[in-house]
Amino acid sequence: MRFRILIPVFVVVLAAVAGSAVSAPAGPREQSATTLSATADAHVTASARRRNFGRARTLLVRGRPAARAYVRFDLRGVSGTVTRATLRIYARSRSARGFSVRTTGSGWSERRITFANAPRPGATVAASGAVRRPGWQSIDVTRAVQAGSTASFALATGRSSLRLASREAGAKRPQLVVEEAPPETLLAAGDIADCTSAGDEQTAALLDQLPGTVAALGDLAYENGSSQEFAGCYAPSWGRAYTRTRPAPGNHEYQTPGAAGYFGYWGSGAGDPAKGYYGYDLGAWHVVSLNSNCAFIGGCGAGSAQETWLRADLTAHSARCTLAYWHHPRFSGGIVGSDPMLLPIWQALYAKNADLVLTAHAHNYQRFAPMTAAGNLDRKRGIRELVVGTGGKSHHAAGPAANLEISNDTTYGVLKLTLRATGYDWQFVPVAGGTFTDSGSTACH
């Protein structure tokens, strides 16, 4: 057991700055580019309404009689956040007006598509501009491309005529160049720093080696979340990751009136001190850090300030993947049981197809199957909860609970989440000498 001396209040800011000075790097965020070849293409024409041109080496785009080209790309192998997507088409002829690129349904077959059955073009994504000479045309189609999906385009023109190379043309086949940022990493645990325990130093050593954003899930500085305890107990260990930490408050923080030690230590990084909840984006994901100390913020029920804010925030940030975290578990087995006060919060998240909830408070690790707010198994739309109260304070005995898939109450560690554009991977990383681990992968709703 290691004891640390509590230092005076006036050094709290200095402790935070000192912690940030040695914070582990966030890791490289280098962009990568992938060139995808079209998986299907064809053109259709009103002059031959039921004829298929899926094997042609040329894609015809014409005003009258109308002819459109269709091109499709498979992006299921793209897992990062798409930052730019460029459609490259080789023009075999010239056109003063060029062609437009429009969205279209992807359910067409290269060998069966005709003018009579082709999907109608949708909104215009971009236009090529004048094609002054044969050669490659590059068009920015970023807003119509999403990782892990299919991109299908219709190429059309109003008055001109243009011949383009199809995928049967070999090196001149249509291409989609996708630039992507790598997946984001989120590291999470709660119930962390106690000056009489060495557990938080052990988990902080993991953070020193793991790049990524840190989600501190409450009860960060025992016993009372005071300014002295944040400076003397939290700052020397997890404080080393200060600049990359996005915290949530626990019940021990509120043992100091108004959680003043917590909000004083984190400043604006913890949100409004009267609320303690906020949202942010992490790559393709939208993340919300909530305050489960309901009695101190006007409740967590339907229509409460936090629940109302949450619904509005999720509506304003319609990301495909959504994660929320707070301190008290909605579901838990063992000494620390489930908290029904969080049911309206879970309902708000469920209504917006959120994917994942992280909590702590129970000093153990628990992984639940996806559930509704009432605790019913729902593998299609349900939200998975991971209880990660393994930051280093102590251990609580885990116990049985409905839809609990795995638990451990003997190992300190952090949860490492790899947040991809279309899903996430989880891995429980134990401290040095620990043998328990847990891992898996799930697609977003």
N, C-alpha and C positions, 0 to 999 in steps of 0.2 A: 504494500500500500504506500502511495506517495502523497505527501502533504504539501500543499502550496500556500504561501502566505498571501492573504488578501491585501490588496494595495488600495490606497485611498481613491475616492471618487474622482478627484481632479485629473487622474491619469487615464481615465477611460478612453478619451479620444486618442491619446498617445498610444495606448495599447492597440486600438483598432488600426491605427496607421502602421504601427510596427508589425501587426499581423499581416497587413496587406503587402508589406514590403517583401515578405518571403512567401507569399501565396504561390502555389504551384501554377505553372503556366496553363492557360486554357487549352493549349494544344493547337497545332496547325489547322487552318481552315482553307486549305488549298482547293481551288476549283479544279474539276476534271471535266473533260469533254469526251463525249461518246458519239460516234457517227453511226447512225442506224440506216440501213437500207430498207426501202419500201418492202413490206411483206405482201402487198397486193396493189395492183393498179390496172386501170382500163379507161377507155373513153366510151362515151355513148353519143349517139347522134339522132336528131329528129328525122333525118333522111333515111334511116334504117332503124326504125323504132324497136324492133325485136331482135336485132342482130347483136351478138356479143363480140367485142374487140379485145378480150382479155389477153390474147397472145400476140397482139401487135407490138412492133418495136417502136411505134410512134403513138403519142397521145395527142389527139386533136382537140383544140380549143377554138370555138368559132361562134360568131354572133348569129348569122343566118345562112342556111338553116342551123339551128342551135346544136352545138356540140360541147360537151363538158368532159373533163378528165377527173377521175377519182383516184386518190392515193391514200394508202393506209400504212401506219407504222405501229409497231408493238413496243410499248415502253414498260412492260412488266419487269424487265431487268434493271430498270432505273430506280434506285432506292433513295437517293439523296434529294435535296430540294432543288428543283429546276430553276435556275436563275436566268437562262436564256435558251431559246430554241429557234434554230434557223432552218427553214426549208430551202433545200438546194435542188433546183430543177434545171436541166440542160435544155436550152432552146435551140432547135434546129433551124429556125427561121426568124425573121424580124417582125416587129409589130410596133407601131407608133403608140398604141394604147396599152399594150401588155395584157395582163390578166389579173383577176382578183382571186384571192384564196378565201374560201368560205368553209365554215364548219358543216359537217354532215354526219348522219348516222353511220355507224361502223358495221352494220349487219348485212353488208352486201358481199357477194361472192365474185371473185375475179373472173371466173369462168361462166357466170350466169348473169351478170349485170347487163342490162340493156336500157335504152332510153325509156322503155315502158315501165320497168320496175325499179329504176334507180331511185335512191332516197333524194328528197328535195334538198337543195342547198339551204343552209341556215344563214346565220349572221356572217358578214364579211369580217375576216380577221385582219387582212392586209392586202396590199396590191403590189404588183411587181414594178409598176412604172413602165416606161417605154423600153422595149427590147431593141436596141439599136444595131446589134450584131449577134450572130449565133454565139452561144457560150453559156456558162453557168449563170443562173439568176438566184440571188439569195434574198429571202423574204423572212422577216422577223415574225414568228408565229407563237411567241412565248405565251401569250395570254390564253391560247387554246390548247396548251400542252400541260399534262399533269403526269408526274411520275407514277409508275405502276398501273397505267391505264392504256388505252388505245387511242391514237390520234388519227382521225379520218378527215380528209379535206376534199372539197370539190373545187376544181379550177375552172373558171368561167370568164367570158368576155362578152361585151355588149355588141361591138360593131366590127371588130377585126378578126383575124384568123391567125392561128399560131400552131406550129408543130413542136412538140416536146418529146424528149427521149423517155421511153418507158423502162421498166426494170429488166426487160428483155434485151436492153441495149448494153449490158455489161457494165463497163466502168462509168458510163454516163447515166446510170439508173438514178432515180430520185433518191435523195438522202435527207435525213433529218439530223442536224448536229445539235446535240443536247449538252449544255453546260450545266453542271450541278455542283452544289456544295455538299460535302459529306454529311452523313447523319450527325445529329447533336447527341451529346452525352449528358445525362443528368444523374448526379450522385446523391443519394438520400439516406437519412437516418434521423431519429429523434432520441430524446432522453439521453443527453450527452455528457455534459461536463460537471464533475463533482470534484472538489479539491481533495477529497479523501479517497479517490479512486484513480487508478491508472488506465482505466478502460478507454477514456476519451483520447489519451495520448496514442493508444494502439490504433484506434479508428482514424485519428488525424494522420497517422503515418500512412494509411491507405490513401487519403486525399492527397498527400504529398506526391504520390506516384501516379495518380489517376487524373488526367485532364478532364475538364467539363464543368458545367454549372452545378452548384451544390444547393440542394433543398434541405434546410435544417428544419425538422418537423416538430419543433416545440420542446419545452422543458430543456432548455439549452444550458442554463446555469443554475445549479442547485445550491441551496434549497429554495431560495426566494426570488431568484432572478434579479437580484439587486445589482446596482452599478458596480459595487465592489466585487461581486461574484462573476460578473461578466468580464471585468478587467483581470481578476486574479485566477479564475478557473477556466473560463471559456477561451479568452484571448490567447493564452499560451499554447493551446492545442488547436482547436478548430478555427480559432481566429487567424491562423496562418492562411486560411482560404477566404478571408473576409471579403475581398473585392469581387469574388465570383459566387457569393452565397446569396440566395433568395430565401429568407426565413419565414416561418409561421410561428405564432405565439402558442405556448402551452399554458397549462394551469399554474405551474410554478412561477411563471413570469408574473402572473397576476397576484402572487402573494406579496409583491411590492405594489402599493396602490397605483392604479392606472398603468401597470406594467411599465413604470417609468424607467427602470433599468434597461429593459429590453428596447424600448423605443429610443432611449438616449444612446444606446450602443449602436443601433442600426441606422438611426436617422431616417432620411427619406426612403431608404431601402426597405423599410418595413411598412410603408404605406402611411396613411393618415392615422395618428395615434388614437383617435376616437373610434377608428374602425378596425385597422389591422388586417385588411384584406385588399388585394390588388391582383392585376393580371399582367401577363407579358407573353411575348411570342418567343419561341425557341425553335429556330429552323421552320419547318412546316407545321409545327405544333402550336396550339394556343394553350397556355398554362395559367391556372388561377391558384393563388395562395390564399386560403380562407382562414377565418378566425372561429374556432369551435368553442371558444369561451363565451357561450351565448349570453349568459347573464350580464356580462359586462358591456355588451354592444347592442342591447335592445332586443335580444332574442334571435333565434335562427328559424322561426316558423315561417309559414307561407305569408307573404306580405311584409315580412320584416325588412329592414333596410338592406341587410346583406343578401337575403334571398332575392329581393327585387333587383339589386345591383347585379347579382350573378346572372339572372335571366337576361337582363339588358346587355351585359358584357358578352355572353355567349351568342346572342343574336347579332351583335356588332362584329364578332370575330368568328365567321363561319368557316373555320378551318376543318379539314377532313378529320384531323386527329386532335383530341382534347384530353388534357390531364388536369386533375385537381389534387391539391394536398392540404391537409390541416392536421391538428394534433389528435383529437379524440376519435377512436375508431367507430364507424357506424356498425361494423360487425367485428366481433372478437370472441374467442373462447378462452377459458381459464380464469385467473383471478380478476383480471380486468375484462368485463363483459361488453356487450354491444351498447351503443348509445342511441336511443330512439330520438333524441332531440335533433339528430342530423338527418332524419328522414326527409323533411322538405328540401334540404340542400341536395340530397341524392336525387330526389324527384326532379328538381330543376336540371341537374346534370343529365339525367336519363332522358328527359324530354328533348334535349339537344344532342343526343347520341354521343355523349362523352364516353371515353374508352377506359380510363384508368384513374383510380384514387389511391393516394398514399397517405397513411396515417401512422401514428406512434402511440404514446401513452401506456400501452401494454409493453413491458420491457422484454420483448421477444420478437420473433419473426413469424408471420403468418401469411400464407397466400390463399386467397379465396377464388373460387370459380366466378364467372360473371353473373351478377345478380341484379334484380330490381331493387327498388328502395325498400320493399317489404321483405326482402331476403329470399325471394324465389329465384331458382336457377333460370337463367335466360342467356343461352349461349349465342343468340342472334344479336340482341341489342343490349344485353346486360353489361354492367360496369364491373371490372375486376378491382378488388381492393387488396393492397399489400400493406400489412402492418409491419413497420420497420422501426421498432423501439430498441434498436441494438447499438445505439451510439456510444455506450460505455459506462453509464451510470450503475446499473445493476441488472439482475434478471428477475422476471416474473414467470411463474409456472404457466405454461400454455395448457389448453384443454380442448375438448371436442366442441365443434360448432357446425351448424348446417353449412354445407358446401365448402368446408375448409379442405383444401387440397394437400397442404403440407405445413408443418410448423417446426420451430426449434426454439428452445429456451435456455440454451447453454453457450451460445456463440455471439460475440460481438462482431460487428462488420457493417458494411454499407451496401446499399442496393445500387447497382449500376444499370441504368437504363440507356439503351441505344435507341434514340428516337429517329426512325426513318420516316420518309414522306408518306408511307402507306401503312405503317405498323411500328411495332417496337419489339426489342429483345430485352429480357431482364436477366440479371445475374446477381445473386447475392455473393459478395466478396468477403470472406472471413478475414479476421486479423491474423497476423503471423501465428502459426501453430494451430489455427482452427481448421477443422476438417469438413464442417457442414457447408454445403453450397446448394444453390437452387438456380435453375436457369430455364428459359423457354422463349418462345416467340409467338406473337399474335398480330394479326392484321387489324387495322382500324376498321370501325364500322363503315 
